């Protein structure tokens, strides 16, 4: 599915090279649904360019991802707000891209917009390709594909884990600020058939759900680091208070998708099937909800 390749032509970049931007250390080509696009690793983060994602959505025709997104309603487009990255190519040129796993979110945006009937008829083909990509990516880790394509796994520095944790977790506990919305807990209560609160606060299975479909799915290393930093999470010392602003934004974006899946599911098993069909199985897989 992947092979290493030096950076070639066909990537639109800015000639200016701001010195304060991180520089990609690795580059390659990765394939999604029979379309090969450039990929990069920058400070341990897997990146895809917007034009590359547009090629995946349009079947190698390419174009501007921003223009494709401008043509869909804002309630769908807002799901990827803030995901764009600016970085330097290994050659020093300025480029823009997205975290590799944003490909799944963007495909989900077009898939959902297509199902909602809000796409222009010319975009129906994009929605169909987006659905095909979601299916093909359901059982793979996109970051892992990019790392392999760019040759990053074999050269991953010993500090890679710490670099990742530094990007995602604060050095000190932040102030409490609501992360999981009331709508989220309302849907979770309905899905798990449990009351919103009990004599000791929220049911323990709520915490198990959040651990499995947020922290563990997001990254097992991050989940383990949080367990060590915060072994007894409680109000005033929740896991999410350790998240950096960037990681928190990713969780908020993910929460929107999870709420949509919960609302469209009648049972927990139904939700689980929809979730893994869209996002794959990136986290721990034990069934935390067995009767």
SEBA-104455 format. One record per residue (C-alpha): residue in three letters; x, y, z; chain. Coordinates in pm, 1 decimal. Example, Ala and Ser with C-alpha at 12.3 -4.5 7.8 and 13.67 -1.06 7.14 Angstrom:
# SEBA-104455
+-----+----------+----------+----------+---+
:   r :        X :        Y :        Z : c :
+-----+----------+----------+----------+---+
: ALA :   1230.0 :   -450.0 :    780.0 : A :
: SER :   1367.0 :   -106.0 :    714.0 : A :
+-----+----------+----------+----------+---+
This chain:
# SEBA-104455
+-----+----------+----------+----------+---+
:   r :        X :        Y :        Z : c :
+-----+----------+----------+----------+---+
: UNK :      0.0 :      0.0 :      0.0 : A :
: UNK :    292.1 :    233.0 :     62.0 : A :
: UNK :    634.1 :    313.9 :    -72.9 : A :
: UNK :    899.4 :    572.4 :     -1.5 : A :
: UNK :    952.6 :    847.5 :   -253.3 : A :
: UNK :   1141.8 :   1173.8 :   -254.6 : A :
: UNK :    946.9 :   1496.0 :   -281.5 : A :
: UNK :    864.7 :   1570.4 :   -642.3 : A :
: UNK :    662.3 :   1825.6 :   -829.4 : A :
: UNK :    287.4 :   1875.5 :   -815.2 : A :
: UNK :    265.0 :   2017.6 :   -462.8 : A :
: UNK :    157.0 :   2380.0 :   -436.3 : A :
: UNK :    368.0 :   2556.3 :   -174.9 : A :
: UNK :    451.2 :   2911.9 :    -82.7 : A :
: UNK :    802.8 :   3030.1 :   -161.5 : A :
: UNK :    837.1 :   3204.5 :    172.9 : A :
: UNK :    989.3 :   2991.8 :    449.4 : A :
: UNK :    896.3 :   3132.6 :    793.1 : A :
: UNK :   1173.2 :   3033.8 :   1031.7 : A :
: UNK :    933.5 :   2971.4 :   1321.0 : A :
: UNK :    751.0 :   2683.5 :   1149.6 : A :
: UNK :    842.3 :   2318.2 :   1215.6 : A :
: UNK :   1019.3 :   2136.1 :    932.0 : A :
: UNK :    910.1 :   1793.1 :    806.2 : A :
: UNK :   1181.0 :   1537.2 :    867.0 : A :
: UNK :   1039.1 :   1259.1 :    647.6 : A :
: UNK :    832.8 :   1237.1 :    328.0 : A :
: UNK :    683.7 :    963.1 :    112.9 : A :
: UNK :    384.6 :    849.3 :    -87.0 : A :
: UNK :     83.1 :    675.7 :     64.8 : A :
: UNK :   -214.6 :    518.0 :   -111.0 : A :
: UNK :   -583.0 :    550.3 :    -23.8 : A :
: UNK :   -845.6 :    377.9 :   -236.9 : A :
: UNK :   -601.9 :    340.9 :   -531.0 : A :
: UNK :   -490.2 :    706.6 :   -521.7 : A :
: UNK :   -130.2 :    786.3 :   -420.1 : A :
: UNK :    -60.8 :   1115.8 :   -244.4 : A :
: UNK :    233.3 :   1277.1 :    -69.3 : A :
: UNK :    266.6 :   1245.1 :    305.6 : A :
: UNK :    500.7 :   1392.6 :    563.8 : A :
: UNK :    612.1 :   1350.5 :    923.7 : A :
: UNK :    672.2 :   1674.0 :   1112.5 : A :
: UNK :    773.2 :   1671.1 :   1480.3 : A :
: UNK :    640.9 :   1317.4 :   1505.4 : A :
: UNK :    299.9 :   1407.9 :   1356.4 : A :
: UNK :    174.2 :   1241.9 :   1037.2 : A :
: UNK :     53.9 :   1501.0 :    783.6 : A :
: UNK :   -129.0 :   1503.9 :    450.4 : A :
: UNK :   -164.9 :   1807.2 :    225.0 : A :
: UNK :   -504.8 :   1954.7 :    145.4 : A :
: UNK :   -446.6 :   1897.2 :   -224.6 : A :
: UNK :   -360.6 :   1535.6 :   -152.1 : A :
: UNK :   -684.3 :   1485.5 :     39.6 : A :
: UNK :   -870.6 :   1651.8 :   -248.9 : A :
: UNK :   -712.6 :   1398.7 :   -488.0 : A :
: UNK :   -837.3 :   1113.6 :   -270.4 : A :
: UNK :  -1189.6 :   1260.6 :   -267.1 : A :
: UNK :  -1198.1 :   1332.3 :   -640.1 : A :
: UNK :  -1028.6 :   1016.0 :   -761.9 : A :
: UNK :   -688.8 :   1167.2 :   -855.3 : A :
: UNK :   -842.2 :   1474.7 :  -1023.1 : A :
: UNK :   -709.5 :   1690.5 :   -742.6 : A :
: UNK :   -797.9 :   2052.8 :   -684.8 : A :
: UNK :   -837.0 :   2266.4 :   -373.9 : A :
: UNK :   -975.1 :   2103.1 :    -60.5 : A :
: UNK :  -1074.3 :   2445.3 :     73.1 : A :
: UNK :  -1292.6 :   2505.5 :   -232.3 : A :
: UNK :  -1456.0 :   2164.8 :   -195.2 : A :
: UNK :  -1535.0 :   2239.8 :    168.9 : A :
: UNK :  -1666.8 :   2588.9 :     92.2 : A :
: UNK :  -1952.2 :   2435.0 :   -102.9 : A :
: UNK :  -2104.5 :   2243.9 :    188.2 : A :
: UNK :  -2306.6 :   2390.4 :    479.4 : A :
: UNK :  -2109.1 :   2535.3 :    769.1 : A :
: UNK :  -2249.0 :   2289.4 :   1025.5 : A :
: UNK :  -2060.4 :   2013.4 :    843.4 : A :
: UNK :  -1756.6 :   2223.6 :    755.8 : A :
: UNK :  -1709.1 :   2334.8 :   1117.0 : A :
: UNK :  -1614.0 :   1981.3 :   1217.6 : A :
: UNK :  -1262.9 :   2030.5 :   1080.8 : A :
: UNK :  -1218.0 :   2392.4 :   1185.3 : A :
: UNK :   -873.0 :   2449.4 :   1332.2 : A :
: UNK :   -724.7 :   2128.5 :   1195.4 : A :
: UNK :   -501.8 :   2291.9 :    932.3 : A :
: UNK :   -123.8 :   2286.7 :    989.7 : A :
: UNK :    148.3 :   2508.8 :    847.2 : A :
: UNK :    494.2 :   2358.1 :    818.0 : A :
: UNK :    811.9 :   2350.6 :    611.5 : A :
: UNK :    890.6 :   2075.0 :    365.6 : A :
: UNK :   1229.2 :   1904.3 :    404.4 : A :
: UNK :   1340.8 :   2136.5 :    121.5 : A :
: UNK :   1250.5 :   2441.4 :    333.9 : A :
: UNK :    942.3 :   2545.7 :    134.1 : A :
: UNK :    630.6 :   2655.1 :    318.9 : A :
: UNK :    332.7 :   2417.4 :    293.0 : A :
: UNK :    -10.5 :   2362.6 :    446.3 : A :
: UNK :   -156.9 :   2031.9 :    548.9 : A :
: UNK :   -377.7 :   1841.7 :    791.1 : A :
: UNK :   -315.3 :   1571.8 :   1051.9 : A :
: UNK :   -335.7 :   1243.0 :    862.7 : A :
: UNK :   -628.9 :   1120.1 :   1068.7 : A :
: UNK :   -825.4 :   1429.1 :    962.2 : A :
: UNK :   -878.3 :   1241.6 :    634.2 : A :
: UNK :  -1134.8 :   1025.3 :    816.1 : A :
: UNK :  -1311.4 :   1329.9 :    961.6 : A :
: UNK :  -1322.9 :   1504.1 :    622.7 : A :
: UNK :  -1457.5 :   1190.5 :    455.5 : A :
: UNK :  -1716.4 :   1164.5 :    730.7 : A :
: UNK :  -1817.2 :   1528.4 :    664.3 : A :
: UNK :  -1890.0 :   1454.8 :    297.8 : A :
: UNK :  -2052.9 :   1120.7 :    380.2 : A :
: UNK :  -2289.3 :   1283.9 :    632.9 : A :
: UNK :  -2361.1 :   1582.4 :    407.5 : A :
: UNK :  -2446.6 :   1342.2 :    125.9 : A :
: UNK :  -2683.1 :   1144.7 :    346.2 : A :
: UNK :  -2844.7 :   1469.3 :    464.1 : A :
: UNK :  -2913.7 :   1564.6 :    101.5 : A :
: UNK :  -2737.3 :   1901.1 :    121.8 : A :
: UNK :  -2470.5 :   1844.4 :   -143.8 : A :
: UNK :  -2485.8 :   1978.3 :   -497.2 : A :
: UNK :  -2551.5 :   1697.5 :   -744.8 : A :
: UNK :  -2195.9 :   1738.2 :   -877.6 : A :
: UNK :  -2063.1 :   1656.4 :   -530.0 : A :
: UNK :  -2250.2 :   1329.1 :   -494.3 : A :
: UNK :  -1954.2 :   1148.7 :   -651.9 : A :
: UNK :  -1729.5 :   1297.6 :   -383.1 : A :
: UNK :  -1962.8 :   1170.5 :   -110.5 : A :
: UNK :  -1955.3 :    823.8 :   -266.9 : A :
: UNK :  -1574.2 :    822.5 :   -275.0 : A :
: UNK :  -1562.7 :    952.4 :     82.3 : A :
: UNK :  -1777.9 :    658.9 :    192.8 : A :
: UNK :  -1550.1 :    415.9 :      7.6 : A :
: UNK :  -1243.5 :    563.7 :    178.4 : A :
: UNK :  -1412.2 :    534.1 :    519.6 : A :
: UNK :  -1473.5 :    165.2 :    455.7 : A :
: UNK :  -1118.6 :    103.4 :    330.7 : A :
: UNK :   -966.5 :    285.4 :    630.1 : A :
: UNK :  -1186.9 :    121.6 :    892.0 : A :
: UNK :   -931.4 :   -144.2 :    988.7 : A :
: UNK :   -605.6 :     50.7 :    953.3 : A :
: UNK :   -427.7 :    326.0 :   1141.4 : A :
: UNK :   -370.8 :    617.5 :    903.7 : A :
: UNK :    -83.7 :    756.7 :   1108.8 : A :
: UNK :     87.5 :    416.7 :   1093.6 : A :
: UNK :     48.1 :    409.3 :    714.3 : A :
: UNK :    209.9 :    751.5 :    681.3 : A :
: UNK :    495.0 :    659.7 :    917.2 : A :
: UNK :    565.2 :    346.1 :    712.4 : A :
: UNK :    543.2 :    530.9 :    380.8 : A :
: UNK :    780.2 :    801.8 :    498.2 : A :
: UNK :   1025.8 :    557.4 :    653.4 : A :
: UNK :    968.3 :    710.6 :    993.8 : A :
: UNK :    910.9 :    391.8 :   1194.8 : A :
: UNK :   1258.0 :    254.9 :   1128.3 : A :
: UNK :   1418.5 :    588.0 :   1216.6 : A :
: UNK :   1186.0 :    701.8 :   1493.5 : A :
: UNK :   1395.7 :    875.4 :   1757.3 : A :
: UNK :   1391.1 :    762.5 :   2119.3 : A :
: UNK :   1229.5 :   1095.4 :   2209.5 : A :
: UNK :    931.3 :   1042.2 :   1976.2 : A :
: UNK :    700.4 :    924.6 :   2256.7 : A :
: UNK :    789.7 :   1216.9 :   2480.7 : A :
: UNK :    751.6 :   1459.5 :   2189.5 : A :
: UNK :    401.6 :   1324.8 :   2125.1 : A :
: UNK :    300.4 :   1347.4 :   2490.3 : A :
: UNK :    433.0 :   1703.0 :   2511.8 : A :
: UNK :    211.2 :   1808.0 :   2219.5 : A :
: UNK :    -99.1 :   1652.0 :   2375.9 : A :
: UNK :    -60.4 :   1681.3 :   2755.4 : A :
: UNK :      4.6 :   1981.1 :   2978.3 : A :
: UNK :    295.4 :   1986.7 :   3220.6 : A :
: UNK :     53.3 :   2090.7 :   3499.2 : A :
: UNK :   -315.3 :   2039.6 :   3563.6 : A :
: UNK :   -527.2 :   2308.2 :   3396.5 : A :
: UNK :   -840.1 :   2471.8 :   3536.3 : A :
: UNK :  -1165.8 :   2279.2 :   3508.5 : A :
: UNK :  -1369.6 :   2377.2 :   3203.1 : A :
: UNK :  -1657.5 :   2171.1 :   3065.6 : A :
: UNK :  -1547.2 :   1945.2 :   2780.0 : A :
: UNK :  -1824.2 :   1686.5 :   2749.1 : A :
: UNK :  -2152.9 :   1861.4 :   2680.5 : A :
: UNK :  -2492.7 :   1803.0 :   2838.2 : A :
: UNK :  -2614.5 :   1675.7 :   2498.3 : A :
: UNK :  -2334.5 :   1417.0 :   2504.7 : A :
: UNK :  -2436.7 :   1284.0 :   2847.0 : A :
: UNK :  -2806.0 :   1290.5 :   2755.2 : A :
: UNK :  -2740.9 :   1071.7 :   2449.0 : A :
: UNK :  -2506.6 :    848.6 :   2646.8 : A :
: UNK :  -2771.8 :    798.9 :   2913.4 : A :
: UNK :  -3022.5 :    696.6 :   2648.1 : A :
: UNK :  -2778.3 :    468.3 :   2467.3 : A :
: UNK :  -2661.7 :    283.0 :   2779.9 : A :
: UNK :  -3008.8 :    295.3 :   2938.3 : A :
: UNK :  -2873.2 :    446.2 :   3257.0 : A :
: UNK :  -2984.4 :    751.6 :   3459.7 : A :
: UNK :  -2778.2 :   1067.0 :   3415.3 : A :
: UNK :  -2682.5 :   1071.4 :   3782.5 : A :
: UNK :  -2697.9 :    839.9 :   4079.1 : A :
: UNK :  -2625.6 :    862.1 :   4449.6 : A :
: UNK :  -2251.9 :    882.4 :   4374.7 : A :
: UNK :  -2263.3 :   1101.1 :   4066.2 : A :
: UNK :  -2248.5 :    982.1 :   3707.4 : A :
: UNK :  -2252.2 :    603.3 :   3645.0 : A :
: UNK :  -1910.1 :    437.4 :   3620.9 : A :
: UNK :  -1997.5 :    305.5 :   3275.8 : A :
: UNK :  -2002.8 :    665.4 :   3151.1 : A :
: UNK :  -1636.3 :    690.1 :   3246.2 : A :
: UNK :  -1564.1 :    356.3 :   3080.4 : A :
: UNK :  -1731.0 :    479.5 :   2759.8 : A :
: UNK :  -1526.1 :    800.6 :   2756.6 : A :
: UNK :  -1204.8 :    608.7 :   2824.4 : A :
: UNK :  -1269.3 :    364.7 :   2540.2 : A :
: UNK :  -1411.2 :    590.4 :   2268.2 : A :
: UNK :  -1208.2 :    902.7 :   2342.3 : A :
: UNK :   -880.6 :    856.9 :   2528.9 : A :
: UNK :   -789.4 :    501.3 :   2425.2 : A :
: UNK :   -916.0 :    548.7 :   2070.9 : A :
: UNK :   -728.3 :    879.4 :   2044.8 : A :
: UNK :   -394.6 :    725.1 :   2143.6 : A :
: UNK :   -303.3 :    435.9 :   2374.8 : A :
: UNK :     20.0 :    605.6 :   2485.8 : A :
: UNK :   -170.8 :    919.7 :   2582.9 : A :
: UNK :   -433.1 :    714.2 :   2768.2 : A :
: UNK :   -163.1 :    530.9 :   2963.5 : A :
: UNK :     19.0 :    855.9 :   3046.3 : A :
: UNK :   -306.4 :   1002.5 :   3178.3 : A :
: UNK :   -366.5 :    697.3 :   3396.2 : A :
: UNK :    -23.1 :    752.0 :   3552.1 : A :
: UNK :    -63.8 :   1130.4 :   3587.7 : A :
: UNK :   -419.4 :   1113.6 :   3715.4 : A :
: UNK :   -496.0 :    769.6 :   3863.0 : A :
: UNK :   -818.7 :    883.1 :   4034.1 : A :
: UNK :   -994.4 :   1133.3 :   3803.8 : A :
: UNK :  -1270.5 :   1336.8 :   3966.9 : A :
: UNK :  -1436.0 :   1678.6 :   3936.4 : A :
: UNK :  -1155.6 :   1932.9 :   3964.7 : A :
: UNK :   -898.7 :   1676.1 :   3853.3 : A :
: UNK :  -1038.8 :   1527.5 :   3532.1 : A :
: UNK :   -828.4 :   1374.9 :   3257.1 : A :
: UNK :   -934.4 :   1646.4 :   3013.6 : A :
: UNK :   -776.1 :   1913.1 :   3235.8 : A :
: UNK :   -437.9 :   1771.7 :   3131.3 : A :
: UNK :   -506.9 :   1820.7 :   2759.2 : A :
: UNK :   -329.7 :   2096.1 :   2568.7 : A :
: UNK :   -557.5 :   2345.6 :   2386.2 : A :
: UNK :   -482.5 :   2174.0 :   2054.0 : A :
: UNK :   -569.0 :   1828.7 :   2189.3 : A :
: UNK :   -881.0 :   1968.3 :   2353.3 : A :
: UNK :   -997.5 :   2106.5 :   2018.3 : A :
: UNK :   -949.8 :   1761.3 :   1864.3 : A :
: UNK :  -1161.2 :   1607.4 :   2142.1 : A :
: UNK :  -1438.4 :   1864.0 :   2090.2 : A :
: UNK :  -1438.2 :   1785.2 :   1718.2 : A :
: UNK :  -1447.8 :   1411.9 :   1789.9 : A :
: UNK :  -1729.9 :   1460.0 :   2041.4 : A :
: UNK :  -1948.9 :   1614.1 :   1767.9 : A :
: UNK :  -1903.7 :   1301.3 :   1556.3 : A :
: UNK :  -1970.3 :   1069.4 :   1850.4 : A :
: UNK :  -2294.2 :   1253.9 :   1934.9 : A :
: UNK :  -2412.2 :   1215.7 :   1574.8 : A :
: UNK :  -2344.2 :    840.9 :   1589.0 : A :
: UNK :  -2522.8 :    808.2 :   1923.6 : A :
: UNK :  -2828.5 :    995.6 :   1796.7 : A :
: UNK :  -2854.0 :    767.2 :   1494.4 : A :
: UNK :  -2809.9 :    446.4 :   1700.0 : A :
: UNK :  -3080.2 :    258.2 :   1885.6 : A :
: UNK :  -2846.6 :     31.1 :   2085.6 : A :
: UNK :  -2489.6 :     35.7 :   2208.2 : A :
: UNK :  -2399.0 :   -242.6 :   1963.0 : A :
: UNK :  -2540.3 :    -31.8 :   1679.4 : A :
: UNK :  -2331.4 :    266.3 :   1790.2 : A :
: UNK :  -2016.5 :     55.5 :   1822.6 : A :
: UNK :  -2055.6 :    -80.7 :   1468.5 : A :
: UNK :  -2105.1 :    270.2 :   1326.4 : A :
: UNK :  -1811.6 :    407.7 :   1524.2 : A :
: UNK :  -1562.4 :    143.6 :   1411.6 : A :
: UNK :  -1687.0 :    151.7 :   1053.8 : A :
: UNK :  -1601.3 :    522.5 :   1044.1 : A :
: UNK :  -1290.8 :    543.5 :   1261.3 : A :
: UNK :  -1137.1 :    198.3 :   1280.0 : A :
: UNK :  -1008.0 :     32.2 :   1592.2 : A :
: UNK :   -722.4 :    249.0 :   1713.0 : A :
: UNK :   -758.5 :    190.9 :   2085.1 : A :
: UNK :   -801.6 :    -94.4 :   2330.4 : A :
: UNK :  -1063.7 :   -344.8 :   2219.9 : A :
: UNK :  -1186.6 :   -518.9 :   2533.8 : A :
: UNK :  -1562.1 :   -497.1 :   2574.3 : A :
: UNK :  -1613.6 :   -265.7 :   2870.4 : A :
: UNK :  -1988.1 :   -290.7 :   2844.8 : A :
: UNK :  -2051.6 :   -663.2 :   2868.9 : A :
: UNK :  -2348.2 :   -743.3 :   3085.9 : A :
+-----+----------+----------+----------+---+
